[in-house]
Amino acid sequence: MKRVLAGVLIGATVLLSSGCGSLDRGEHGEISYEVTGEAGTTADITRVLPVDAGGTPSVTFPAQKLPASMHASIAEGTFEVHAVPAKGAAGCRIVVDGEEADKQTGAPGKEVICRATVKAR
């Protein structure tokens, strides 16, 4: 039983770590994205990569504790982050190559979406 539990915990850790940007590829276009909301609440967070970015186009991280901060990297295209808070309003912010590209605040209980475009060099 302990081995099974340890395996599940290790697998979950690897899955969450790899899902937060480490599988994304790109020569530039370093992206940081944040979702904020009421302290102690959670949100379902979906990141959407350009189809040709080499990763999974859309990945949802359910019930992420807020505030949440993640990273990705793409060579070019439009990157999105969607968040649906469990309660209250959520905000999102995307920073590309050190510059804020988008920042939005949603209505209570509603999805908020941020988008940023990375241009090819």
Salt bridges, closest charged atoms under 4 A:
ASP24 OD2 - ARG47 NH1 3.24
GLU34 OE2 - ARG93 NH1 3.43
GLU38 OE1 - LYS87 NZ 3.88
GLU80 OE1 - HIS82 NE2 2.64
GLU80 OE2 - ARG115 NE 3.05
ASP97 OD2 - HIS28 ND1 3.76
ASP97 OD2 - ARG121 NH2 3.93
GLU100 OE1 - ARG93 NE 2.65
GLU111 OE2 - HIS82 ND1 3.09
